[in-house]
């Protein structure tokens, strides 16, 4: 089974306390949030951090779609609560579209 990979970038507010709070929240993600990810056919999700910059790598199955994931998230109060909390710690990249948090990255090299 082939997986499709997507990579995203996002910044946190450039404050060591905020960065540590973000990391701490991701050490104990609620089961409902994990389930919302796996139910959307996201099979792998990794977030990496350097300074206040975050990189997220997602590998998804055949049933994944961004539209379906967005609809599922909009209908899930627990996800809305999580996104609201994370939004207090994050800041959009300067080139992000209005309201866009995680920006999809373009692959420019593959070996």
C-alpha positions as CSV (number, residue, x, y, z in Angstrom):
1,X,0.0,0.0,0.0
2,X,1.4,3.4,-1.0
3,X,1.3,6.3,1.3
4,X,1.3,9.9,0.2
5,X,3.5,12.3,2.2
6,X,2.8,15.9,3.0
7,X,5.1,18.3,4.8
8,X,4.1,21.5,6.5
9,X,5.7,24.4,8.3
10,X,4.4,26.7,11.1
11,X,6.0,29.0,13.6
12,X,5.4,29.2,17.3
13,X,5.4,32.6,19.1
14,X,9.1,33.3,19.7
15,X,9.0,33.0,23.4
16,X,10.8,30.1,25.3
17,X,8.0,29.6,27.7
18,X,5.4,29.4,24.9
19,X,7.6,26.9,23.0
20,X,8.0,24.7,26.1
21,X,4.2,24.8,26.7
22,X,3.6,23.7,23.1
23,X,6.0,20.8,23.5
24,X,4.5,19.8,26.8
25,X,1.0,19.7,25.3
26,X,2.3,17.4,22.6
27,X,3.7,15.0,25.2
28,X,0.2,14.1,26.3
29,X,-2.3,14.5,23.5
30,X,-5.8,13.6,24.4
31,X,-7.0,10.2,22.9
32,X,-9.9,12.1,21.1
33,X,-7.3,14.1,19.2
34,X,-5.3,11.0,18.3
35,X,-8.5,9.3,17.1
36,X,-9.4,12.3,15.0
37,X,-6.1,12.0,13.2
38,X,-6.2,8.3,12.7
39,X,-9.9,8.3,11.7
40,X,-9.0,10.6,8.8
41,X,-6.5,8.0,7.5
42,X,-3.4,9.9,8.6
43,X,-1.1,6.9,9.3
44,X,2.0,8.8,10.4
45,X,2.3,12.3,11.8
46,X,5.6,13.6,13.1
47,X,6.3,17.2,14.3
48,X,9.9,18.5,14.5
49,X,11.0,21.7,16.1
50,X,14.0,24.0,15.8
51,X,13.8,27.4,17.6
52,X,10.3,28.6,17.1
53,X,9.9,26.8,13.7
54,X,7.8,23.6,13.4
55,X,7.9,21.0,10.6
56,X,5.1,18.4,10.3
57,X,5.3,15.3,8.2
58,X,2.1,13.4,7.5
59,X,1.8,10.1,5.7
60,X,-1.7,9.3,4.6
61,X,-3.6,6.4,3.2
62,X,-5.9,6.3,0.2
63,X,-9.0,7.5,2.1
64,X,-7.4,10.7,3.2
65,X,-8.6,14.1,1.9
66,X,-7.9,17.6,3.3
67,X,-11.6,18.4,2.7
68,X,-12.8,15.4,4.7
69,X,-10.3,16.1,7.5
70,X,-11.5,19.7,7.7
71,X,-15.1,18.7,7.9
72,X,-14.4,16.1,10.6
73,X,-12.5,18.7,12.6
74,X,-15.2,21.3,12.3
75,X,-17.7,18.8,13.7
76,X,-15.5,17.7,16.6
77,X,-15.7,20.0,19.7
78,X,-12.6,18.4,21.2
79,X,-10.6,19.1,18.1
80,X,-11.9,22.7,18.0
81,X,-10.9,23.1,21.7
82,X,-7.4,21.7,20.9
83,X,-7.0,24.0,17.8
84,X,-8.1,27.0,19.8
85,X,-5.5,26.2,22.5
86,X,-2.7,25.6,20.0
87,X,-3.7,28.9,18.2
88,X,-2.7,30.8,21.3
89,X,0.8,29.5,21.0
90,X,1.3,29.6,17.2
91,X,1.9,32.4,14.7
92,X,1.4,32.1,11.0
93,X,4.3,32.2,8.6
94,X,4.7,35.6,6.9
95,X,3.6,34.2,3.5
96,X,0.6,32.2,4.9
97,X,-2.8,32.9,3.5
98,X,-5.2,34.7,5.9
99,X,-6.4,32.2,8.5
100,X,-3.8,29.5,7.4
101,X,-1.8,27.9,10.1
102,X,0.2,25.0,8.8
103,X,1.6,25.8,5.3
104,X,2.0,23.0,2.9
105,X,5.6,22.8,1.7
106,X,6.8,22.0,-1.8
107,X,9.3,19.2,-2.3
108,X,12.3,20.5,-4.1
109,X,14.7,17.5,-3.8
110,X,14.3,13.7,-3.5
111,X,17.0,10.9,-3.4
